[in-house]
Amino acid sequence: MTHGRLVALMGLFGLAFALAFAVRTGLRGFVDPRSQAFALAGALCLAGWAWLDGAPSPHRPRLRGRLLLGAVAALAVIEGTHRADLVVDASLRAAEPLPDAVTHTLGTLDPPLEIVAAFRHGSTAQQRMRRQLARWTQAGATVRWIDPLRSPQEAARLGLQREHGELVLRQGTRSLHLVGTLDDDALDAAMDRMLTSRPRTLCWATDHGEPGPDDLRSPEGFGRAVLALERLAWAVRPVRLSEGPPKDCDVVGVIAPTAPLGEVDRAALTAIPDGVGVLVLVDPGEAPGLEDAAEAWGITMGDGVVLAGDDASIRLGAQDPALLVLGPSPAIRTHPATAALGGRLVFAMARPVDGDGGALLTVDAGGIAPTDPSDVPRPGGPTPIAALGDPARPRPVIVVGDAGFATNRGIGVGPHRDLWLDLLALAAGEPARGPRPARATAGLVLNRQDGTWLALLAWVGVPGAVVGMGAATLARHRRRSRPGDAR
């Protein structure tokens, strides 16, 4: 084999190793030792090819030196981004430190709180979770990182899946499994459940036409609302009112019933102990018979549809007088649990609801349309559409005259998710959170793969393209300047 063919073969091997490095890194999402070996072999082969190839020329040594320097720089970039996480913090402010009480509680735990974090090594999700867990580790919690792809046996032993990022919070015999990435509020709430009390349970009443708590497909389902609860360490358990008052519940939920409630069902609802909260979401004209149970709780449920008193629905393009858009006015959000919410609440259709414990949401209605066409419309004015029952109960009864805001279609609108979670927290006997500080914008977190390609593009790709365009332009001008080439 001639010298020229050997040099060409070296160049082909260099391209093959470089391609293997790019494909393997792209599929796995991180740079492992084998990928590093591919990159090193490719760089050496390409550098050797650049040094040995071509006829002698006054410019050849300079070109070879530049190519060799570029290969060394590329290797340095790859190795540097592999050894050091590339995190660009674009947040407006740093994360809030933990309260002193929480720090003290963490310091007194025996055994201490352990966090097992299963994320792909170097992934964006891992970098984001590392930033979120920083203040907890500073307060005394220990974190053990596991890559399910690199350590599948250990992940399987801990019951961790390989497809999603997961957290396992463990303290003594107690443990809590969280799937997926969490925002700061969800992580803080899960930690709070581990430090203060057992996980709370929502007993979901069924057999009255209610959508199932696991329905994630239909727009009228409540699967997304249940997922939001489970991310905060709630347990959701279906129950039947026909079997008597639900037991071992923190809150009993009667969510969007449509069928009539019989005498046995009403008796089960009214027999719920005072130490168990109740949350009722019911649309206008639905679930006949529920009004009797509500009266026993000190709540009056109207039978009409509240009409908007302004042109908010027209501004939204809905042209629907039943569409209620509630802003952050104190006259509308008359309770700390709702006054703390930001943004606008949107109710497609709501019924009047008033209670002895006061109103949660009040709208300046333009009128109340009856659900029975034979009835006469009633005049409007300040009308509550969500209220609290008997204030003497340790855990309140809450009735909201609209269930659509918490469905799969509505839970993502404005602060609907926060409203759903706050209502359940209030029903569980927890205090209102009060005004919430503005959240910092999320930091820009790049994993090692993204950082490698970004650095290569910035340090090699863009300068190389500019130099190449300049060289091509210069060569073209030189050809045109030669005698006989001018046209």
N, C-alpha and C positions, 0 to 999 in steps of 0.2 A: 504494500500500500504506500502510495506516494505521500510526501510531506503535506501537500495541499489537501489531500483527502483526509488525512488525520486531523488537520486543523479545522476543516469543515465539520467533521464528525464531532469534534470538541464543541463547536458552536451549537450543533443540533442537540447534544446532550445538555448543554447549558439551558437552551430554550425548554427542553423537556422537564428539567428539574424546576425551572421557574414556573412553568405551567402546573406542575404537580403541587408546588407550594401554594399557588393561588387557589387551586381547586380545593385542596385539603383544608386550608384555612377558611375559605368561604363556607364549606359544608359544616365544619365543626364549630365555627364561631370563635375560635381562639387559636393561638400559636402554641402548639405542643412541641416537644423535642424533635419529633420526626419532621415536622414542618420546618423547624430551624435547620435541620440537616439538609433538607431539599433546598432551602434558600442559600445556605452556605455553598453547597455543591454547584448550584446554578450560577452563583456569583463568581466562583472560582473558574468554572468552565468558560463563562462568557468573558471574563477578564483575560484568560489565557488566549481565547480565540482573537480578542481585540488586539492583543500584544503580538501574536504570531502571524495574523492574516495580512495579506496584501503585499504589494511590491514596495521596495524601499522608497521613501519619499522624505523631503525635508520636513514636511508637516506630520509624518507618521508618529515620531516619538511623542510630540505634543498631544496628538489625538489619543494615543495609547495611554498616556499619563492621565488624561482627563477621564477616559472610560474607566480606568482602574480606580481613580479617586471616587467616581460616581458609584461604582460597585461597593467600595468600602463604606461610603456614606449610607447607601441603602441598607447594608448589613447593620450598621450602627443604629439606624432608625428602627429597624425591625426589633433588634435586641433591646433597645431602650424602651420602646412602647410595650415590650413583653414584660420587662422587669418593673416598670413604673406605671401605675394606673394613670391614664390621661383623663382628668376630670376638670372641666372648665365650669366654675361656679358663676352662673349668670343670675343668681337670685338677688333680689333687692335688699334682703336682710338675712341674717343668719337665723337658724332655727331657734325657737324659744327654748331656754333651758328648762329642765324638769323642776317642778316645785320642790321646796325643801322637804315637805312631808313625804313625797314620793321617794326622794333620795334617802331619807331616813328609813323608810320602810324597806327599801331594797337592801340597805346595809344591815338590817336586823334579821333578814331571812336566813333560816338554817334548815335545810341546805339552801345555798343561794340559787337565784333564778338563772336558768340556763336556756339559751336560745340556740336552736339548731336551724341553720339557714341552708336550704338546698337550692342552689342556683348554678347555672352554667358558669364556669370559671371565666372571668373577663367579660361577661355579658353586660349589657346596659342595665338590665334588671338587677344584677348583683351590685353594680356600682351605686344605683339609686338606693337599694336597700341598705348598703353599707353606710351611706350618708344618713339615712333615717335612723339607723341603730346606733349611731355615734354617741348621742347624748345618753342612751341607756347604758352603753358600755362604760361611759365616763362615770355613771352613777353606781356602778358595781355589778351590772349584769355581765355574764360571760357569753360569748358568741362562738359557735363552732360551725365553720363553713364546710359544706359538702358539695362536691360536683357530682350529680347523679350519672353523668356520662363517664367520668373517670373512675368513680367508685360505685358501680351499680349494686354490688353485693351489700355494702354498708347502707345504701339508700333503701334497698329492699328490706333489710333487717329493721330499719326504723319506720317502715311503712310509707316511704316517700315515693311519689311518682316521678317519672323521668321527663314528662312533657311540660310541666309547669314549675315555676318557682314556688317554694313552700317554706313555711316557718313552723317550727314546733317549739312551743313554750313549755318548759318543764320546771316544776318546783316541787321537790319531794315526790309524792305519789300523784300529784295533779299534773295534767298536761292539756295543752290546747293546740289543735292542728289548724293552721290557716293556709289556704291555697291561694296562689296568685299574688301579684304585687298589691300592696296596700298603700293608701295615702296616709298622711301623718295622723289624721283624726281617727281612722280605723285602727291603726297600730296602737295609738294611745288608749283607745277604748278596750282593745283586746288585752293590753298590759294591765289596765285597771281591773278587768275581770279576774286576772290571775292573782292580783295583789290584794283585792278586797273581798271578793265573794265568789260563790259558785256561779257558773253560767246561768243566765236567765232563760226562762222557757215561755214561749208564746203558744198557747193552746188554740189551735185554729178550728173554729166550729165548721162543721160540714153538714151535708144532707139537706141543704135548703137552697140549692142552685148556685152556691158559691163557687167561683173558679178555684181550682186546686192550687195549693201553695207551691207546687212544682211546675206550674205551667209557664214555660219560657217562650212559647211560640206565638200564641194568640195575643193580639193587642190588648184584650180584656183580661189577660192573666196577671198574676201577681208574682211570677217567678223572680223577676229582677228585684222587687221589693224584699222578697225573702232572702235572696243572695246578699243584699245590703245588710240585712240583720245578721246573717250567719258570719259575715266578715267581722261583725262586732261581737262575736262569741255568743250570740243568741241561739237557742235550739227551738225549732218550730215543730210542733207535734199536732197532727189532726185529731180531733175529738168529735164525739157525737153527743149532742145535747139530749137526745132521747134516752141516753144511758145515765142521766143524772148530772149534777154539777161536776164540771171537770176538776180533777185533783192534780196536785203537784204542779201547779201553774203559777207563774208570776203575773201573767196577763192572759186574759181570755179575749180572743179576737173574733168578732162577728163581722166578717169582711165581705161586703157586697152580696148579701143574701137577696134572692129574688122570689123564692117560694114562700107561702104563708107559714108562720110559726104556729104550731099547735100548742095546746094547753100544757103538755108535758115539757115542751121546749121552753116556754115562757117561765114555767116553774123552776126549771133548771137554771135559767139566767138569774132570776130573782133570788135564788138560794146560794149564789156565789158568795163566799165569805168576804167580809170587809177588807181582809188583808190581801186580796187578789184584785188587781186592777182589771178594768174592762175597756176595750176600745171597739167602737162600733162605727163602721163606714157603710152608709146606706144611701142609695140614690133615691130621687123622688119617685113616689108611687110604688116602691118595691117593698117586699117582706111585710105584708099585712099581719098584724098581731104583734109586731115588735114595739109598737107604740105603748102597749100596756106594760111591758117590761120596763120601758124607758120611764114611764110615769112612776113606777116603784123606785127608780133610782133618782127621782127628782128632776127629770128631763122631759120637756115637752117637744114633740116632733110634729112639725107642720106637714100638711099634705099637698102643698103646692110647689111651684117652681119659682125661685127668686129671679126677678128680671133686673138687668143692669140699669142703674140710674144715670149712666153717662154713655158716651160713644166709644168706650174702650174697645168693644168688639168690632166696631166699624173701622177703627184705626188699625186693628189687626187684620182687616180684610175678611172677617168671618161673617158679618152681617147677621149675627145671631143675638137677639136680645137676652137669651138665657146664659150667654158666655160672661162670666164674671172675671175681671182682672183686678186683683187686689194689690195695691202698692204698699210701701212700708209705713204708711201713715199710722200714728198712735191711735187714731179714732177707729182704724180697721183692725189692727192687731192689738187687742186689748188685754193680752196676757204675756208675761215674760217669755213663755215658751214659744210664742209666735212673734213677739216683738224683736227677738234676736235674729230672725231670719233676714237675709238680704235678698234683693231682687223682687220680682213680681210673681204672685201666685195666680194660677189660671184654673178656674173650675168650669167645666163644660156645662154642667147643670147641677144646681144645688137646691136643697129644700131648707126651709127655716128650722132651726134647732135652738132652743133656749133651755137654760138649766139653772138650778139653784146655786151652783158654784160659780156662775158667771160665764161670760162669753169668751171664746178663744179668738174667733174671727167675726167681725161685724161688717156688713156691707150696706151702703146707702142705696137701698133698692128703689127702682122705679115703679115697682109693683110686684104682686105675687099672683102668678097665673095658676089656676086650679088644674089638677091632673084630670079631673072629671069635666068634660066640656059643658055639662049642664050647670055647673056651679058658676058663681059670679066672681070675677077677678077682684082681689083685695088691693087697697092702696099700699104704697110703698113706705119708705122711710128707713131709719136705721134698723137693720134686721140681722140677728146673729145666725150664722150657718154652721157654727161649731161651738160646743159648750161643754161645761163640766157639770156633773151631777151633784149629789149630796156632798157638801163640803165637810161633813163630819166623818166621812169614810177615810181611813188611813191611806188607802190607795184609791184614786178617783176613778169614776166612770166618765169616759169621754165619748161623745157622739159627734160625728162629722156628717153633714148632710150631703156629701158627695164622696163617691168611692173612686171616681175616675182618675184623680190626681196621683194615686199610688199604683195604677196599673202599669203594665209594660210600656204602654203608649205614653203615659203621663209622668212616670217617675223621674225621667231625665229632664223635665221642663223646669227651668229656674231652680228655686230652692225646694222643689217637691220632695226630693230625697231627704233633705234635712228635716222637713216638716214631718214626714213619716217616722223617722227615727226619733225625733223629739217627742212626738205624741206617745210613742211606746215607752220611752224613758219616763215621761211624766206619769203614764199609767202604772209603771213599775214602782212609783214612789220616789223617783230620783228628782233632785231639785233642777230647776231650769238652769241652763248654762249661762244665760245672760248675753250681753252684747259680745260678739265674736270679733277678735282683731283681724285685720286684713291679712290674708295669707301671702307669704312670699311667693314670688314666681319660681317655678321649678328650675333647678339648675340644669345646665346642659351637660349631660353625662355621656361620654364616648367610651365604648368598650375598646379593647386592645386592637381588635380587627379594624374598627372604624378609625381609631387613632393612627394605625399603621398606614392605611390607605390615604388618610387626610395628610399625614406628614409627607408621604412619598409624592403625593400630588403637589403639595406646596413647595417641597425642596428639590424635587427632581422633575416631575412632570411639567409644571408650568415653566420653570427656567429652561428646560430642554426644548419645549415647544417654541419658546421665544428665540432661543439660539438657532434652532433648526430653520425657522422661518427667515431669520436674518441671513443665515448661510445660503439658503436657497435663493433669496433675493440678490445677494452679492454675486453668487455664481451666475445668475441670469444676466446681471448687468455686465459682468466680465465677458460673457459670450457675445453679447450685443456690441461690446466695444471693440471686438477683434475685427481686423480688416476682412471684408467680404461677408460679415454676419449681419450688418446693418440692413434694415428693410424700410 
